[in-house]
Amino acid sequence: MLFDQKNKTINNREDKKLHKVLLFEKIFQKSLGLTGIILIIILISIFITLTITSIPSIKHLGIKFLYGKAWNPVTDEYGALPFLIGTLLTSLLALIISSPFALSTAIFLGEYYPKGLVSNIFKNIIELLASIPSVVYGFWGIVILVPIVRNLETQLHVLPYGVGILTSSIILAIMIIPYSVSLSRQVISMVPPSLKEGAYSLGATRFEVIKKIIIPHTRSGLFASILLALGRALGETMAVTMLIGNSHYIPKNIFSPGNTMASVIANEFTEATGSVYLSVLIEMGLLLFVVTTLINISGRQIIKRYILH
Amino acid sequence: MDKAIKLRFYKDRIFKSGIILLTVLSTLPLLLILFYIVKQGITSINWDFFINLPKPVGEKGGGIINALIGSGIIVFCASLMAIPFGALAGLYLSEYNRDKLAYWVGLCVDVLQGIPSIVLGIIIYLWVVKPTGHFSALSGSIALAIMMLPPIIKSTEETLKLIPVTIKEASLALGVPYYKTILRIILPMGLNGILSGSILSISRVAGETAPLLFTAFGNPFINTNILKPMSSLPLLIYNYAGSAYEDWHKLAWGASFVLIMSILFLNLVTKILERRWRIQF
């Protein structure tokens, strides 16, 4: 009888302890889940904030925002076409300049030298390119690159601004190399060895293996890496702002100064007076956000499918 | 040898040399940038440079003490916010990776990482600066903290995923509650990954300018109040790089040198951490 009584209290005590542990467990799991929910809330509220604050601009301008050519805050005329063209031009030019370099570096690191000292040195150098602040790139561009481009322009008999689309594209190209290299290198090194060995055993040279096996096999991955680099280039602000020349007209050629969406925001946001002006700049930010997000998601989706393949 | 085969060999060799040439060429910009920054920066660095305020145009000398203090405070506050939260979120993603919610959270982290920094500047301007009515260092820290989250979350998640399930199972089999297993066993084992991810993200945001333009704004004087505008190294470089004055350019070179060196140092620390503390199983 007494023994039973004792046993019961022990059981009771242990029940309580277990209960406490279970409670902690629940709180712990819930709070972990909470961090995830907070992240989602942050992202959604970013989107909602941008949308709500750009409503005055959408109401005022409508679709004309996208094709208007005049940008005159004094008369409340805001056409973003010059900046859209500027953004596309600089980013695409940067991709064209950087792609050969990025692709060869990726082949170099993924196929020719995947391991060892040489590979480590080059890998680290390319990674370091990503860690140099964009404002330092811009400063370096102003001091070193602008005079070089100006020289080139005088030799080609175009107006020697020095700053402009080409200058900022060159800097952008340098800045996005590490992003496209890191992904495409991984993709290239993931090609199944059996495929390559099959080709080698048929007497193919390395060049032929790369051209006929590796490149076709990794095509979608390489495309995704370029896409993600494009996402970077579209949103890059500081270096471009310092080098593009800040002109509000549609660039005539690649030497003329222009403006990108990001550089307009950087230059005019703190000076924007009037609710419409500010709201127009925010709408530009919204556009930038939506486009880069779409590019990012589709790039990652392609990569995921490639890896599952 | 057959001519056709010879031609193929030539092609192979030319291709390889082309690849090597282009690879070497793409490392050239980094070397050039580092070379110029060291060359120009080292001459403008001396003791005065670290303890003085910038001088007005025309006066020689001057320093960057306001930006040094500002950068330190802003980045410190940002890490204080981002590192604990990021580590928890990474833990969540690694532990509940089969959850449906976790899939969306993972996507969310990817999207956050891709948001242009200038857009984050706008957002924090609308969320913090506009309601409070003035620029502040704190708002800059919040913007940087959001930028720091994705890399911290990802490196935490990846490190924790590498820890063998058997260790967790052993702990659970001994009757250790789940939360204790996570906090006492899993987290300490993955500490190096969390740490190196955090340091790397600090080195990434230390050089960010765009999100600070409309938040921390810059300040020509020494300020330690995080509710007031504050300068930072990248902001100072941006402001002085665009000017036409030789003295200001000199200050900007010096500031770039200090910034780059601290970023390289942080990168080195990450590399050492990763190498020395890599989980070995």
Chai-1 contact restraints between the chains, C-beta under 6 A:
chainA,res_idxA,chainB,res_idxB,connection_type,confidence,min_distance_angstrom,max_distance_angstrom,comment,restraint_id
A,V21,B,P177,contact,1.0,0.0,6.0,A-B,restraint_1
A,F24,B,Y179,contact,1.0,0.0,6.0,A-B,restraint_2
A,E25,B,P177,contact,1.0,0.0,6.0,A-B,restraint_3
A,E25,B,Y178,contact,1.0,0.0,6.0,A-B,restraint_4
A,E25,B,Y179,contact,1.0,0.0,6.0,A-B,restraint_5
A,F28,B,Y179,contact,1.0,0.0,6.0,A-B,restraint_6
A,L32,B,Y92,contact,1.0,0.0,6.0,A-B,restraint_7
A,T35,B,L88,contact,1.0,0.0,6.0,A-B,restraint_8
A,T35,B,A89,contact,1.0,0.0,6.0,A-B,restraint_9
A,T35,B,Y92,contact,1.0,0.0,6.0,A-B,restraint_10
A,G36,B,Y92,contact,1.0,0.0,6.0,A-B,restraint_11
A,G36,B,L101,contact,1.0,0.0,6.0,A-B,restraint_12
A,G36,B,V105,contact,1.0,0.0,6.0,A-B,restraint_13
A,L39,B,A89,contact,1.0,0.0,6.0,A-B,restraint_14
A,L39,B,V105,contact,1.0,0.0,6.0,A-B,restraint_15
A,L39,B,C108,contact,1.0,0.0,6.0,A-B,restraint_16
A,I40,B,C108,contact,1.0,0.0,6.0,A-B,restraint_17
A,L43,B,C108,contact,1.0,0.0,6.0,A-B,restraint_18
A,I46,B,I123,contact,1.0,0.0,6.0,A-B,restraint_19
A,T49,B,L126,contact,1.0,0.0,6.0,A-B,restraint_20
A,T53,B,L126,contact,1.0,0.0,6.0,A-B,restraint_21
A,F101,B,L22,contact,1.0,0.0,6.0,A-B,restraint_22
A,F101,B,S26,contact,1.0,0.0,6.0,A-B,restraint_23
A,S104,B,I19,contact,1.0,0.0,6.0,A-B,restraint_24
A,S104,B,L22,contact,1.0,0.0,6.0,A-B,restraint_25
A,S104,B,T23,contact,1.0,0.0,6.0,A-B,restraint_26
A,T105,B,T23,contact,1.0,0.0,6.0,A-B,restraint_27
A,T105,B,S26,contact,1.0,0.0,6.0,A-B,restraint_28
A,I107,B,I19,contact,1.0,0.0,6.0,A-B,restraint_29
A,F108,B,I19,contact,1.0,0.0,6.0,A-B,restraint_30
A,F108,B,T23,contact,1.0,0.0,6.0,A-B,restraint_31
A,I125,B,T27,contact,1.0,0.0,6.0,A-B,restraint_32
A,I125,B,L30,contact,1.0,0.0,6.0,A-B,restraint_33
A,L128,B,L30,contact,1.0,0.0,6.0,A-B,restraint_34
A,L129,B,L30,contact,1.0,0.0,6.0,A-B,restraint_35
A,S131,B,S203,contact,1.0,0.0,6.0,A-B,restraint_36
A,S131,B,I263,contact,1.0,0.0,6.0,A-B,restraint_37
A,S131,B,N267,contact,1.0,0.0,6.0,A-B,restraint_38
A,P133,B,G207,contact,1.0,0.0,6.0,A-B,restraint_39
A,P133,B,P234,contact,1.0,0.0,6.0,A-B,restraint_40
A,V135,B,T209,contact,1.0,0.0,6.0,A-B,restraint_41
A,V135,B,P234,contact,1.0,0.0,6.0,A-B,restraint_42
A,V135,B,I237,contact,1.0,0.0,6.0,A-B,restraint_43
A,V135,B,Y238,contact,1.0,0.0,6.0,A-B,restraint_44
A,V136,B,S256,contact,1.0,0.0,6.0,A-B,restraint_45
A,F139,B,I237,contact,1.0,0.0,6.0,A-B,restraint_46
A,F139,B,A241,contact,1.0,0.0,6.0,A-B,restraint_47
A,F139,B,A252,contact,1.0,0.0,6.0,A-B,restraint_48
A,W140,B,I33,contact,1.0,0.0,6.0,A-B,restraint_49
A,I142,B,A241,contact,1.0,0.0,6.0,A-B,restraint_50
A,I174,B,P29,contact,1.0,0.0,6.0,A-B,restraint_51
A,I177,B,S26,contact,1.0,0.0,6.0,A-B,restraint_52
A,T205,B,R8,contact,1.0,0.0,6.0,A-B,restraint_53
A,T205,B,D12,contact,1.0,0.0,6.0,A-B,restraint_54
A,R206,B,D12,contact,1.0,0.0,6.0,A-B,restraint_55
A,F207,B,K11,contact,1.0,0.0,6.0,A-B,restraint_56
A,F207,B,D12,contact,1.0,0.0,6.0,A-B,restraint_57
A,F207,B,F15,contact,1.0,0.0,6.0,A-B,restraint_58
A,G231,B,G114,contact,1.0,0.0,6.0,A-B,restraint_59
A,G235,B,P116,contact,1.0,0.0,6.0,A-B,restraint_60
A,T237,B,I118,contact,1.0,0.0,6.0,A-B,restraint_61
A,T237,B,A210,contact,1.0,0.0,6.0,A-B,restraint_62
A,M238,B,T209,contact,1.0,0.0,6.0,A-B,restraint_63
A,M238,B,A210,contact,1.0,0.0,6.0,A-B,restraint_64
A,A262,B,I118,contact,1.0,0.0,6.0,A-B,restraint_65
A,I265,B,I118,contact,1.0,0.0,6.0,A-B,restraint_66
A,A266,B,I118,contact,1.0,0.0,6.0,A-B,restraint_67
A,A266,B,L213,contact,1.0,0.0,6.0,A-B,restraint_68
A,F269,B,F214,contact,1.0,0.0,6.0,A-B,restraint_69
A,T270,B,F214,contact,1.0,0.0,6.0,A-B,restraint_70
A,I282,B,I122,contact,1.0,0.0,6.0,A-B,restraint_71
A,G285,B,V119,contact,1.0,0.0,6.0,A-B,restraint_72
A,G285,B,I122,contact,1.0,0.0,6.0,A-B,restraint_73
A,L288,B,P116,contact,1.0,0.0,6.0,A-B,restraint_74
A,L288,B,V119,contact,1.0,0.0,6.0,A-B,restraint_75
A,F289,B,V119,contact,1.0,0.0,6.0,A-B,restraint_76
A,T292,B,G114,contact,1.0,0.0,6.0,A-B,restraint_77
A,T292,B,P116,contact,1.0,0.0,6.0,A-B,restraint_78
A,T293,B,V111,contact,1.0,0.0,6.0,A-B,restraint_79
A,N296,B,G114,contact,1.0,0.0,6.0,A-B,restraint_80
A,R300,B,D110,contact,1.0,0.0,6.0,A-B,restraint_81
